[in-house]
Amino acid sequence: MKDYYKILGIDKNASSEEIKKAYRKLAHQYHPDKRTGDENKFKEINEAYQILSDKEKRSQYDQFGSTFDQPQSGFSGFEGFGQQGFDFGEDLGDIFEQFFSFGRKRPKDTRKGSDIQVDIELSLENVLKDQEKTFVINKFSSCSRCNGSGAEPGTSSKECFSCRGTGRVQQIKRTFLGTFSQWTICPECNGEGKKPEKPCNVCKGEGRTKKEEKINIFIPAGVDTGQTIKVNGQGEAGKRGAKPGDLYCRIFIKKHNIFQRKGDDLLTTVSVSFPQVALGEEIEITTLEGKILLLKIPAGTESGKIFRISGKGIPHFSRAGRGDLYIKINVKIPKKLTKKQKQLLEELKKEEL
């Protein structure tokens, strides 16, 4: 059975910081590129660190140490099936994928900047034409002192001695199927393959700092509630010059007092008097952009009649042209009539009879 504590030369009650310190010292001493290097010893040290630096794996090792004394590659058969010490909590699909990938699948790049989402509220009038909005966002941005390198100006970065600049180290994986190895992100350099000789005094070697930044966002005409506009590279800055995240702008259109939107069409209701629809008349219609149009109401038009004006709706988002404007006629019935109005209506009534 391998004693990982003895391999790193630490006590069983050692803290995580003591484990890391011991690993760094030994890894530096036995790195294959060093004169005092020993590749087998280096792998053994790395294996011990992978187990003891992980709380869950360390706890399992402390309790079931014998389960870690297995062959370093390939299946160990099903002799351990159902015994304590094997990890049954992992998804079987993940286990098979990891086992049969033979190390081809690279670990996720943890240096990449995170994506940001902002909500944009627009009036209905705002969607009639292209526009540009300026936002002030507090986010991680590239450090102005080191230009995102993470190294103090005048110094450089050096190759990580633990992973030889690859950003990956080999980890021994044990499940009830057996023992095999997989590649994981190097804990020493966090997958970057290099480390600053002297970390930047401002960003402490991360290559980015939190600050407010103005961002201009182009919003095409015709956008609607629920649409999202992606702005490449305007999310959080990545660590030490890594790829930044993206900015996602979610659109919300405010409810309008006069017009109702249906896709790219607009609907509105216009109230007219009984004489206007009875005799016929041209009425003025104010469009969404504030222009005046004349709409002819034919004599005898009934309440609820809908008229269409082509090309006066919302611009199409993905193609040329605009939707239509639909106008619903509502005939107003007066609640109170003057004496003269009553007389006129009585005369009209007699004429109809």
LINVEN-V249136 format. One record per residue. N is the residue number from 1. RES is the residue in one small letter. PSI is psi in radians with two decimals (none if undefined). Layout:
# LINVEN-V249136
n=<N;N>
res=<RES;RES>
psi=<PSI;PSI>
This chain:
# LINVEN-V249136
n=<1;2;3;4;5;6;7;8;9;10;11;12;13;14;15;16;17;18;19;20;21;22;23;24;25;26;27;28;29;30;31;32;33;34;35;36;37;38;39;40;41;42;43;44;45;46;47;48;49;50;51;52;53;54;55;56;57;58;59;60;61;62;63;64;65;66;67;68;69;70;71;72;73;74;75;76;77;78;79;80;81;82;83;84;85;86;87;88;89;90;91;92;93;94;95;96;97;98;99;100;101;102;103;104;105;106;107;108;109;110;111;112;113;114;115;116;117;118;119;120;121;122;123;124;125;126;127;128;129;130;131;132;133;134;135;136;137;138;139;140;141;142;143;144;145;146;147;148;149;150;151;152;153;154;155;156;157;158;159;160;161;162;163;164;165;166;167;168;169;170;171;172;173;174;175;176;177;178;179;180;181;182;183;184;185;186;187;188;189;190;191;192;193;194;195;196;197;198;199;200;201;202;203;204;205;206;207;208;209;210;211;212;213;214;215;216;217;218;219;220;221;222;223;224;225;226;227;228;229;230;231;232;233;234;235;236;237;238;239;240;241;242;243;244;245;246;247;248;249;250;251;252;253;254;255;256;257;258;259;260;261;262;263;264;265;266;267;268;269;270;271;272;273;274;275;276;277;278;279;280;281;282;283;284;285;286;287;288;289;290;291;292;293;294;295;296;297;298;299;300;301;302;303;304;305;306;307;308;309;310;311;312;313;314;315;316;317;318;319;320;321;322;323;324;325;326;327;328;329;330;331;332;333;334;335;336;337;338;339;340;341;342;343;344;345;346;347;348;349;350;351;352;353>
res=<m;k;d;y;y;k;i;l;g;i;d;k;n;a;s;s;e;e;i;k;k;a;y;r;k;l;a;h;q;y;h;p;d;k;r;t;g;d;e;n;k;f;k;e;i;n;e;a;y;q;i;l;s;d;k;e;k;r;s;q;y;d;q;f;g;s;t;f;d;q;p;q;s;g;f;s;g;f;e;g;f;g;q;q;g;f;d;f;g;e;d;l;g;d;i;f;e;q;f;f;s;f;g;r;k;r;p;k;d;t;r;k;g;s;d;i;q;v;d;i;e;l;s;l;e;n;v;l;k;d;q;e;k;t;f;v;i;n;k;f;s;s;c;s;r;c;n;g;s;g;a;e;p;g;t;s;s;k;e;c;f;s;c;r;g;t;g;r;v;q;q;i;k;r;t;f;l;g;t;f;s;q;w;t;i;c;p;e;c;n;g;e;g;k;k;p;e;k;p;c;n;v;c;k;g;e;g;r;t;k;k;e;e;k;i;n;i;f;i;p;a;g;v;d;t;g;q;t;i;k;v;n;g;q;g;e;a;g;k;r;g;a;k;p;g;d;l;y;c;r;i;f;i;k;k;h;n;i;f;q;r;k;g;d;d;l;l;t;t;v;s;v;s;f;p;q;v;a;l;g;e;e;i;e;i;t;t;l;e;g;k;i;l;l;l;k;i;p;a;g;t;e;s;g;k;i;f;r;i;s;g;k;g;i;p;h;f;s;r;a;g;r;g;d;l;y;i;k;i;n;v;k;i;p;k;k;l;t;k;k;q;k;q;l;l;e;e;l;k;k;e;e;l>
psi=<2.35;2.36;1.72;-0.54;-0.71;-0.65;-0.72;-0.13;0.69;2.86;2.74;-0.34;0.24;2.50;2.93;-0.58;-0.66;-0.64;-0.79;-0.73;-0.76;-0.70;-0.81;-0.77;-0.84;-0.68;-0.66;-0.67;-0.73;0.19;2.32;-0.43;-0.19;2.80;-0.60;0.25;2.68;1.88;-0.74;-0.73;-0.68;-0.75;-0.67;-0.71;-0.76;-0.70;-0.78;-0.72;-0.68;-0.61;-0.87;-0.37;-0.19;2.08;-0.79;-0.78;-0.63;-0.73;-0.72;-0.71;-0.76;-0.58;-0.71;1.03;-0.56;-0.45;-0.27;-0.14;1.17;2.91;2.70;-0.13;2.78;3.11;2.57;0.31;-2.99;0.40;-0.54;0.03;2.20;-0.09;2.82;2.65;-0.34;2.63;1.75;-0.09;-0.19;2.53;2.31;-0.65;-0.70;-0.68;-0.86;-0.69;-0.74;-0.68;-0.78;-0.03;-0.31;0.67;0.13;-0.46;2.04;2.53;2.74;2.42;1.86;-0.10;-0.37;2.45;2.66;2.68;2.71;2.47;2.33;2.63;2.35;2.11;2.22;2.63;2.82;-0.59;-0.54;-0.37;0.04;-0.34;2.83;2.58;2.93;2.24;2.46;2.23;2.59;2.03;2.32;1.93;3.00;2.18;2.81;2.34;2.24;-0.37;-0.80;0.06;0.58;-0.03;-0.45;-0.14;2.48;2.36;2.37;-0.16;3.00;-3.14;2.64;2.77;2.42;2.22;-0.31;-0.72;0.04;0.57;0.02;-0.38;0.03;2.59;2.73;2.32;2.41;2.18;2.24;2.23;3.14;-0.25;-0.35;-2.80;2.30;2.98;2.67;2.76;2.35;2.93;2.35;2.16;-0.34;-0.71;0.09;0.61;0.09;-0.41;-0.14;2.82;2.51;2.42;-0.72;1.94;2.53;2.38;-0.42;-0.92;0.01;0.57;-0.03;-0.41;0.12;2.68;2.75;2.26;2.84;2.41;2.36;2.29;2.23;2.26;2.13;2.21;1.97;2.67;2.58;0.07;2.72;2.87;2.34;-0.30;2.63;2.28;2.20;2.26;1.86;2.36;0.15;0.30;-2.65;2.48;2.55;2.89;2.34;0.92;0.14;2.95;2.33;2.87;-3.09;2.81;2.23;2.14;1.98;2.26;2.38;2.24;2.21;2.59;2.39;2.57;-0.47;-0.76;2.50;2.29;2.32;1.68;-2.12;0.13;2.69;2.48;2.42;2.76;2.32;2.24;2.31;2.85;2.88;-0.78;-0.62;-0.75;-0.45;-0.70;-0.37;2.43;2.71;2.26;2.73;2.34;2.22;2.12;3.04;-0.61;0.04;0.12;2.64;2.24;2.62;2.20;2.13;2.12;1.93;2.62;2.41;0.17;2.31;2.70;2.38;-0.16;2.42;2.27;2.58;2.31;2.00;2.49;0.30;0.34;-2.49;2.44;2.46;2.38;-0.69;0.11;3.01;2.81;3.08;2.84;-3.00;2.83;2.16;2.26;2.09;2.28;2.23;2.04;2.11;2.28;2.00;2.40;-0.54;2.39;2.51;2.94;-0.72;-0.71;-0.69;-0.72;-0.78;-0.69;-0.58;-0.72;-0.73;-0.69;-0.72;-0.65;-0.67;-0.56;none>
